[in-house]
Amino acid sequence: MQVLKFGGTSVGSVENMIRVKNIVNDGRRKIVVLSAMSGTTNALVEVLEAIKYEDHKKADGLLDALRVNYEEVVNGLLKNSTWHQATKMYVQAVFSELKTCVEAPFTAALYKVVISKGEFLSTFLFTKFLEQEGISVRLISALDFMRVDKFKEPDSFYVKQNLTRLLEALPKADIYVTQGFVCLDAEGDIANLQRGGSDYTASIIGAAINAEEVQIWTDIDGFHNNDPRFVQHTQAISNLSFDEAAELAYFGAKILHPQTVGPIREQNIPLRLKNTMAPNAHGTLITNSIHGEGIKAIAAKDGITAIKIKSGRMLLAYGFLKRVFEIFEKHETAIDMVTTSEIAVSLTIDNTARLNEIVDELEQFALVEVDRHRTIVCLVGHHIVFHPDTPKLFQILQDVNVRMIAYGGSNNNISLLVNTSDKVETLRKLNRYVFETDSALVY
């Protein structure tokens, strides 16, 4: 059995849903994981913001506009009166429930309930469309099998046991449709896997059923060797290792949720990235296999804050770094890059929610400098840190203010911290040197 995940753009219109139907209706058994229709999650976040500030009129207006959009999709997709009426009633019921939330007190629990509705809408609508088309399909709720533990990690045993039980209890079907992103927490309340979590859902399911392949379908034909939003004539990468894909996903390549490869890499379940708009394109195949040496891709991650922690007491003092890292652990803030000297340590974070508290504690024993508006540019490829020509990269960046370099922490990744204003220039310079010349750094 395969697991296929389709993102919001892939199910964002009547035309695209028809494309998805044609892709999944190939006679092979599969589980189809869907995101909310494009624009839905953002709209629900706006509704929640209005609820938070008790702007009930605005919240009602946003919900009315979103409901109209769904009704238009229902009218365009479902021509059979039986399925049209059933879907229309479901949409009305969901929005009636959302309307009751408008005057409710804003809480974290309310947020999670409201934000989950997009996935339930898209999966119900798509399932009814497949039924109308005479396709063997069953809709299963992620809340019946998907759960995270108290550490917010997938409860793999729970997922496997409950998903297996569910599939065995249901009448056999060619296609099982379920929600991405949505799950239960350790207390049994509705939770989620964060933005982009539908990818993660697909790989968790893939591991639970030992799938023959997990496919992530989006609106681009796989990982590209640079960011096509800023660099012209980028190319899709045909093959990557799990290590390479994980580096790219974490350091800015938006096509894949950073945690996606984790659940399936140990079982060596292939992960394939495909383009819904060009289903015949090869895409990118991700496995444990290594294909070529040298740099395969360049990516960039914005929203980075650099923190320099300087103290004379650091010199020859054991325990200094431990004390620093314990502060970040206490405030549940992950660190991306780290460099050290005799009297200072510089590091970066991408989550500044607890920055003020972190700085306050660090300033009790060190001088602290904070630089915002930074970007991490990373170069990824198998064992690139050992490539004899890698040092030549830095020659082309003489005019770029490189704040930090992480070289050697991973054999497959070199990371540069630059001003965000220099990001595009850095990406283009590296692209010209690595991919547009006869550079020996290209695999």
C-alpha positions in Angstrom: 0.0 0.0 0.0 1.2 3.5 -0.8 0.6 6.8 1.1 0.0 9.9 -1.0 -0.2 13.3 0.6 -1.6 16.3 -1.3 -1.0 19.9 -0.2 -3.4 22.8 0.0 -2.7 24.0 -3.5 -3.3 20.5 -4.9 -6.8 20.5 -3.5 -7.3 24.3 -3.8 -9.8 24.3 -6.7 -12.3 22.2 -8.6 -9.8 21.7 -11.4 -7.0 20.6 -9.0 -9.3 18.2 -7.2 -10.1 16.6 -10.5 -6.3 16.3 -11.1 -5.9 14.6 -7.8 -8.7 12.2 -8.5 -7.0 11.2 -11.7 -3.7 10.6 -9.9 -5.1 8.5 -7.1 -7.5 6.4 -9.3 -4.9 4.0 -10.7 -6.2 0.8 -9.2 -3.6 0.5 -6.5 -4.6 0.6 -2.8 -3.5 3.7 -1.0 -4.1 6.0 1.9 -4.5 9.6 0.8 -3.6 12.4 3.2 -5.1 15.9 2.5 -4.2 19.3 3.7 -6.9 22.0 4.0 -7.7 23.7 0.8 -5.3 26.6 0.1 -6.2 29.8 1.9 -8.4 28.0 4.5 -5.9 27.7 7.4 -4.8 31.4 6.9 -8.5 32.4 6.9 -9.1 30.5 10.1 -6.1 32.1 11.7 -7.6 35.5 10.9 -10.9 34.3 12.4 -9.1 33.3 15.6 -7.3 36.6 15.8 -10.7 38.4 15.6 -12.0 36.1 18.3 -9.0 36.8 20.5 -9.6 40.6 20.3 -13.4 40.1 20.6 -14.1 41.5 17.1 -17.1 39.3 16.6 -18.4 41.1 13.6 -15.1 40.6 11.7 -15.0 36.9 12.7 -18.5 36.4 11.4 -17.7 38.2 8.2 -14.6 36.1 7.6 -16.5 32.9 8.2 -19.3 33.9 5.9 -16.8 34.6 3.1 -15.0 31.3 3.6 -18.3 29.4 3.6 -19.3 30.9 0.3 -16.0 29.8 -1.2 -16.7 26.2 -0.1 -20.2 26.3 -1.4 -18.9 27.3 -4.8 -16.4 24.4 -4.8 -19.3 22.0 -3.8 -21.4 23.4 -6.6 -18.6 23.0 -9.1 -17.4 19.5 -8.1 -20.5 17.6 -7.1 -23.2 17.4 -9.8 -25.0 14.4 -8.5 -27.8 15.6 -6.2 -27.3 13.0 -3.5 -23.7 13.7 -2.9 -24.1 17.4 -3.5 -26.8 17.6 -0.8 -24.9 15.5 1.7 -21.7 17.6 1.2 -23.6 20.9 1.4 -25.2 19.9 4.7 -21.8 18.9 6.1 -20.3 22.3 5.1 -23.2 24.1 6.7 -22.8 22.0 9.9 -19.1 22.8 10.1 -19.6 26.5 9.7 -22.5 26.5 12.2 -20.1 25.0 14.7 -17.5 27.6 13.8 -20.1 30.3 14.4 -20.6 29.1 17.9 -16.9 29.6 18.6 -17.0 33.3 17.7 -18.2 34.5 21.1 -16.4 31.8 23.1 -13.4 32.7 25.2 -10.2 32.5 23.2 -8.1 29.6 24.5 -5.3 27.3 23.2 -7.9 24.5 23.0 -10.3 26.6 21.0 -7.5 27.5 18.6 -6.7 23.9 17.9 -10.3 22.9 17.4 -11.0 25.8 14.9 -7.7 25.4 13.0 -8.4 21.7 12.4 -11.7 22.3 10.5 -10.0 23.0 7.2 -8.7 19.4 6.9 -12.0 17.9 7.8 -13.7 20.0 5.2 -11.3 19.1 2.4 -11.3 15.3 3.2 -15.1 15.1 3.4 -15.6 17.0 0.2 -13.0 15.0 -1.7 -14.3 11.7 -0.5 -17.8 12.5 -1.6 -16.4 13.5 -5.0 -14.7 10.1 -5.4 -17.9 8.4 -4.3 -19.8 10.3 -7.0 -17.2 9.1 -9.6 -17.8 5.5 -8.6 -14.4 5.0 -6.9 -14.0 2.6 -4.0 -13.2 5.0 -1.1 -13.5 5.2 2.7 -13.0 8.3 4.9 -11.2 7.8 8.1 -10.7 10.3 10.9 -7.1 11.1 11.9 -8.5 11.5 15.5 -9.2 7.8 15.5 -5.5 6.8 15.2 -3.1 9.8 15.1 -1.7 10.9 18.5 1.4 12.5 20.0 2.9 11.8 23.4 3.6 14.2 26.2 6.8 15.3 24.4 4.7 16.1 21.3 6.4 13.3 19.4 4.3 10.8 17.4 3.1 7.9 19.6 4.2 5.3 17.1 2.9 2.3 18.9 -0.6 3.9 19.4 -0.7 5.0 15.7 0.2 1.6 14.4 -2.2 -0.3 16.7 -5.2 1.9 16.1 -4.6 2.5 12.3 -4.2 -1.3 11.8 -7.4 -2.0 13.8 -9.3 0.7 11.9 -8.3 -0.6 8.4 -9.1 -4.2 9.4 -12.6 -3.2 10.7 -13.6 -1.1 7.7 -14.9 -2.7 4.5 -12.0 -3.0 2.0 -11.5 0.0 -0.3 -9.0 1.0 -3.0 -8.6 4.4 -1.3 -8.7 5.6 2.3 -8.8 9.3 2.8 -7.7 11.0 6.0 -6.6 14.4 7.4 -3.1 15.6 7.6 -1.9 17.9 10.4 -4.7 16.9 12.8 -4.0 14.6 15.8 -4.8 14.0 19.5 -2.4 15.0 22.3 -1.4 12.8 25.2 -4.5 13.9 27.1 -6.9 13.0 24.2 -7.6 16.5 23.2 -7.5 17.8 19.6 -4.0 19.0 18.7 -1.9 19.4 15.5 1.5 18.7 14.0 2.2 22.4 13.3 2.3 24.1 9.9 3.3 21.7 7.1 2.4 18.8 9.4 0.5 17.0 6.7 3.8 15.8 5.3 4.7 14.5 8.7 1.3 12.8 9.0 2.0 11.0 5.7 5.4 9.6 6.8 4.0 8.6 10.2 1.3 6.6 8.5 3.8 5.2 6.0 5.9 3.9 8.9 2.9 2.5 10.7 1.7 0.4 7.7 5.2 -0.2 6.3 4.2 1.4 3.1 5.9 0.5 -0.2 6.3 4.3 -0.9 5.3 7.7 0.6 4.6 10.4 -2.0 4.3 14.1 -1.2 2.4 16.0 -4.0 2.7 19.7 -4.2 2.8 22.4 -7.0 6.6 22.0 -7.8 8.4 19.0 -9.3 10.6 18.0 -6.3 13.5 19.7 -4.6 15.3 22.2 -6.8 19.0 22.9 -6.7 18.2 26.5 -5.6 15.3 28.6 -4.6 13.2 29.2 -7.8 11.6 32.3 -6.2 14.9 34.2 -6.4 17.1 32.3 -8.8 16.3 31.7 -12.5 16.7 28.4 -14.3 16.8 26.1 -11.3 16.5 22.4 -11.9 14.7 19.6 -10.0 17.0 17.1 -8.3 16.2 13.5 -9.3 17.7 11.7 -6.3 18.6 12.6 -2.7 19.6 10.7 0.4 17.5 11.0 3.6 20.3 12.9 5.2 20.5 15.4 2.3 16.7 15.9 2.2 16.6 16.4 6.0 19.2 19.1 5.8 17.4 20.9 2.9 14.0 20.7 4.6 15.4 22.1 7.9 17.3 24.9 6.3 14.6 26.5 4.2 13.4 24.3 1.4 9.7 24.7 1.9 8.6 21.8 -0.2 9.0 19.3 2.7 8.3 19.5 6.4 11.6 19.1 8.3 10.5 16.1 10.3 9.0 14.2 7.4 12.0 11.8 6.8 12.3 10.7 10.4 9.6 8.1 10.7 10.4 6.3 7.4 14.2 6.4 7.1 14.9 3.5 9.4 12.5 1.3 7.5 14.0 2.6 4.2 10.6 3.5 2.8 11.2 5.6 -0.3 9.9 9.1 -0.2 9.0 10.7 -3.5 8.2 14.4 -4.2 5.8 14.9 -7.1 4.1 17.8 -8.9 0.3 17.6 -9.0 0.3 20.0 -12.0 2.8 17.8 -13.9 2.2 14.2 -12.7 4.4 12.6 -15.3 7.5 14.5 -14.2 10.0 12.4 -12.3 10.1 14.6 -9.2 12.7 13.8 -6.4 13.2 10.3 -5.0 14.6 10.2 -1.5 16.1 6.9 -0.2 19.1 5.7 1.9 21.1 5.5 -1.3 23.8 8.0 -2.2 23.8 9.4 -5.7 26.9 11.4 -6.6 29.3 13.6 -4.6 29.5 17.4 -4.3 26.9 20.1 -3.8 23.4 19.2 -4.9 21.4 22.1 -3.6 21.4 25.5 -2.0 18.6 26.7 0.3 17.9 29.7 2.6 16.1 30.0 5.9 14.9 33.5 6.9 13.7 34.8 10.2 17.0 34.0 12.0 18.3 35.9 15.1 22.0 35.7 16.0 23.0 36.0 19.6 26.6 36.6 20.7 27.4 35.6 24.3 30.7 37.1 25.5 32.4 36.5 28.9 36.0 36.6 30.1 34.9 33.7 32.5 34.5 31.5 29.4 38.3 31.3 28.9 39.5 27.9 30.1 36.3 27.4 32.0 34.4 24.1 31.8 30.7 24.2 32.2 30.2 27.6 30.5 28.5 26.2 27.4 26.4 23.8 29.5 25.1 26.8 31.4 24.3 28.6 28.1 22.5 25.7 26.5 20.5 24.9 29.7 18.9 28.4 29.4 17.8 27.7 25.8 16.5 24.2 26.9 14.6 25.8 29.8 12.8 28.1 27.4 12.2 25.4 24.8 14.1 27.3 22.1 16.0 25.3 19.5 19.5 26.4 18.3 20.4 26.2 14.6 24.1 27.2 14.3 26.9 27.5 16.9 30.4 28.9 16.7 32.8 29.5 19.6 36.0 31.4 20.3 38.1 31.7 23.5 35.8 34.2 25.1 32.5 34.1 23.1 29.9 31.8 21.7 27.6 32.9 18.8 24.5 31.0 18.0 21.3 31.4 16.1 17.6 30.7 16.7 14.5 31.0 14.5 12.0 31.2 17.4 12.1 34.5 19.3 9.0 34.0 21.4 11.1 33.7 24.6 14.0 35.8 23.5 13.6 38.5 26.2 13.7 35.9 29.0 16.7 34.1 27.4 18.7 37.4 27.2 17.8 38.4 30.7 19.2 35.1 32.1 22.3 35.2 29.9 23.1 38.8 31.0 23.4 37.6 34.5 26.9 36.2 33.6 27.8 37.5 30.2 27.6 40.4 27.7 24.9 39.7 25.1 24.5 41.1 21.6 21.4 40.3 19.5 21.3 40.7 15.7 17.9 40.3 14.0 17.0 40.0 10.3 19.5 37.3 9.5 19.3 34.4 7.0 21.0 31.0 7.0 22.2 30.0 3.5 23.1 26.3 3.4 24.8 24.2 0.8 23.9 20.5 0.8 25.5 17.4 -0.7 27.0 14.1 0.3 30.3 14.6 2.2 30.8 18.1 0.8 32.9 19.2 3.7 35.6 16.7 2.5 35.6 17.9 -1.1 39.0 19.5 -1.9 37.4 22.3 -3.9 34.9 23.4 -1.2 37.1 26.1 0.3 36.9 27.9 -3.1 33.3 28.8 -2.3 34.4 31.5 0.1 36.4 33.3 -2.5 33.2 34.3 -4.3 31.6 35.7 -1.2 34.3 38.4 -0.5 31.7 41.2 -1.0 29.1 39.5 1.3 29.1 40.1 5.0 29.2 36.5 6.4 28.4 36.7 10.1 28.9 33.0 10.9 30.0 29.8 9.2 29.1 26.3 10.3 31.5 23.9 8.6 32.0 20.3 9.8 29.1 19.9 12.2 27.5 17.9 9.4 29.4 16.2 6.6 26.6 17.0 4.2 26.0 20.7 5.0 27.8 24.0 5.1 25.8 26.9 6.6 26.5 30.6 6.2 24.8 33.3 8.2 24.2 36.5 6.2 22.1 39.6 6.5 18.7 39.0 5.1 19.2 41.9 2.7 22.2 40.0 1.2 20.3 36.7 0.8 19.3 37.0 -2.9 22.8 38.2 -3.9 24.3 35.3 -2.0 22.0 32.7 -3.5 22.7 34.0 -7.0 26.5 34.2 -6.6 26.7 30.7 -5.2 24.4 29.4 -8.0 26.6 30.9 -10.7 29.7 29.4 -9.2 28.3 26.0 -8.3 25.8 25.3 -11.1 26.4 27.6 -14.0 30.1 27.0 -14.4 32.2 23.9 -14.8 32.8 23.8 -11.1 34.2 20.6 -9.7 31.8 21.0 -6.8 28.8 19.8 -8.8 28.0 16.1 -8.5 
